[in-house]
Amino acid sequence: MSEPVLPQGAGYGVVVGIGLFFSAFMLLITAIQARYTAFSPKNSEEFTSASRSVKPGLIASGIVSAWTWAATLLQSSAVAYKFGISGPWWYGAGATVQVLLFAMLAAKLKLNAPYAHTWLEIVGARWGKTAHLVFMFFGLATNIIVSSMLILGGSATVTDLTGMSTLAACFLIPLGVAIYVVVGGMRSTLLCDYTHTTVLFAIILTFVFTVYSTSDKIGSPRKMHELLAAASTAAPIAGNAHGSYLTIRSKNGLIFGVINIIGNFATVFQDQAYWQRAIASRPASTVKAYLLGGLAWFAIPFTFATTLGLAAVALRGDPDMRVLSAADVSAGLPAAAAASALLGQAGAAALLVLLFLAVTSACSAELIAVSSLLTYDVYKTYINPKATEEQILRVGHGAVVAYAVICGLAGLIFFYIGVSMGWLYTFMGVILGSGVAPIALCITWSKANKWGCISGAIAGFVAGIVAWLVTTSTLNGGVINVVTSGGDFEMLAGNLASIGVGAIVAVVSSLIWPDDFDWETTRAINMPSRGTGKTDEKVADSDSDDKKRAASVKESVAGDSFSGSEEEDELDPVALTKAFKFATYSSLALFVVLILLIPLPLFFSSHIFGVGGLTGWVAVGIAWTFLSAISVVIYPLYESRQALGQIATGIYKDIFTKGSGKFVTNTAQATTA
Ligand SMILES: NC(N)=O
C-alpha cells in the first residue's frame, strides 16, 4: 500500500468530527422543529414516517441522499477506469430507472396501503405469516448488504487516504450516524440528508471544474480526449471497440450494465429506505418526488465518474498518480487516487468529506429503515402486538443503535474474508434479485398468487446461487473462491437466474391461478380512527405564556403542518389512480430512453467519440448536475418557504419577547381535526 496522502488524524477528524457535528446539528434541528412547528419526533409516527407530510423536493433530496452510496462514487469511477465512458453511463442509467419505476409502487402504496409503516406490513396483511417471514429475509438481507457496502467503501477509502484503522472506521462511521438518527427521527434525517446533498453537489462540481477547466494536468475535454486516446493505445481494453476508452461499445461494460440493472432493482424494491420515503411523502406528490429524485440522482454517478474515473485513466504515468492494482480497483480507489493526483491533499480531503457525507446519509436511511422493520414487523407483529407508543419509540431507538453495531460487524467480516465493495455490488442481485417481481406484484396486482410469489422468490434465490457457483466452477477449472466467483460472467449468470426465475414463477403461477384481492385488508393497515389527524397536533399548554399567544395560533397552523383532513383529501383514489398512470407512462418512457434509445445505437455502431463528442457528453453531464442541484437543493427551500418563514418568525419573536415564538396549534382545530 502506498503512503497515505493525509495524516491519520484527518481520518479520525472527519469520521468522528463530522459525525459529532451532524449529531449536534440534528439536536438543533430537532429542537427547532419541536418548538416552532407542529411536528415532534417524540411521536412514533413522526419518528419513522415524518407524519406522512413531507413535500416532494425534500423527499427527492432524501431519495438522492439515500441512493448515493459509497459505490455511487467509487464503483462508478471504478467501472469508468475499467471500461471507459460506457461505465459511468451504465452505472448511472442502470441505477436510475429503478427509482423512476419505483414511482409506480409509491403511487400504489398510497392507493392500496396508505397508512402502512413498512412494505413488509403490506406483504403480511395480504399474504400472511409465511410470506411475511420469507420476504423479511429478503428485506433484511438487502439492508445488510447495502450497509456493508457503505461501510466497506467508506472504510477502504478512509484507510487508503489517511491510514486510519479499518476496524475503527467500520464501527465509528455507523455509530456517529446512529446518534443523530436516534435524536432526530425521519424528518430530521431528511433535513440532514438535504444538507449532505447540498455539500455533495458543491464538491462534485468542484472536481468537475478542476478536471475539465482549471487543472494543469487535464483542464479541458480536449486534453482528456487526448490522454484517453493515448491510454487506449498504450493499454487497449479487451472487449471495447478498438480497445478504446472513448466508446460505448464495451462488452464488459454492457455485462456490468445488465448486472447493475438487476442488482439495483433488488436494492430499491426491497429496501425499506425507499419505501419509507414514499411513506413519509404527502400522497399527492409522491410520484413527482420519485421522478424528480431519480432524474436528479443520475447526474451524481454519471458526472462524477466521467470526471474522476476517467481522470484516473488519463493520469496514468503522472508522477502524482499512484499505480492501482486490481484489488484497489475492486475496492473503488481510482477516484481517490485521481483526486489526490489532481489536487494533492486538498483533493484527498475533499474526496474524504464527499465520501463521508454520502456514506453517512445513506447509512442513516438504512438505520431508520431497519429500525422500522424491527419495530413494526418483528416487535409489534410477533413480540408485543399491544405495544404502547412509548414502547414502540423505545424499541425504534434501540434498534437504530443495535443495527449500527451490526453494520460495523458485517463490514468488518466482509473486510476480513476479502470481499470488497465492488464484489458485493455485483453480487447483490444474485441473492436479492428473486424477490423483485413478487414484491412489485404484491403491491400492484390484485391477481398476484401468494404461493406463486413465495415460491418464485425462493426458487429464484436457489437458481441464482446455483447458476453463479456452477458458472464459476465451469469457467475456472473447478476453483471456487472470492476471486474466481467475482468474474463478470459468473455474476451475470447468478443475477439473471435469480431475477428471471423469480419473475417467471411469480407471473406464470399468477396467470394460471389468479388471486382476486380487493385491497381492503391492506388499506386497513394502521388506519387511523376517523377524524384523527396525522400530525402531532399539540394542544395548547395551559401555562400562561401560551394563553398569551392565542392570537398567533392561526398563523402558526398555516405554516408547514399537514392535517388529517388534508391527508384524506390527497388520498382521493381517482387522483391517485391518475398519478399511478402518469408514473407508469413517464417511468417506462424514461426507461426506454436511458437503457435502450441512447446507449444501444452507440453500442451497435461501435462509435468512438471524437473531441466534439466527448465535449458534448461532458457538457450534458455538467448541465444535468446543475439541474439536479436546482431540483434537490434550491427547490426544497422554495417549497418550504412558508415553513421557513414560520420558523424565522418564531425565532424572531423568541429573541424579542422571550418565550413568545413557540408553536401552539389552534385548540379548536386540535379538538375537531
Ligand atoms: N445506489 C447505487 N446503486 O449507487
The ligand as an SDF file (V2000), in Angstrom:
LIG
                    3D

  4  3  0  0  0  0  0  0  0  0999 V2000
  -27.2930    3.3980   -5.3660 N   0  0  0  0  0  0  0  0  0  0  0  0
  -26.4040    2.9790   -6.2110 C   0  0  0  0  0  0  0  0  0  0  0  0
  -26.6330    1.8690   -6.8900 N   0  0  0  0  0  0  0  0  0  0  0  0
  -25.3620    3.6040   -6.3720 O   0  0  0  0  0  0  0  0  0  0  0  0
  1  2  1  0
  2  3  1  0
  2  4  2  0
M  END
$$$$
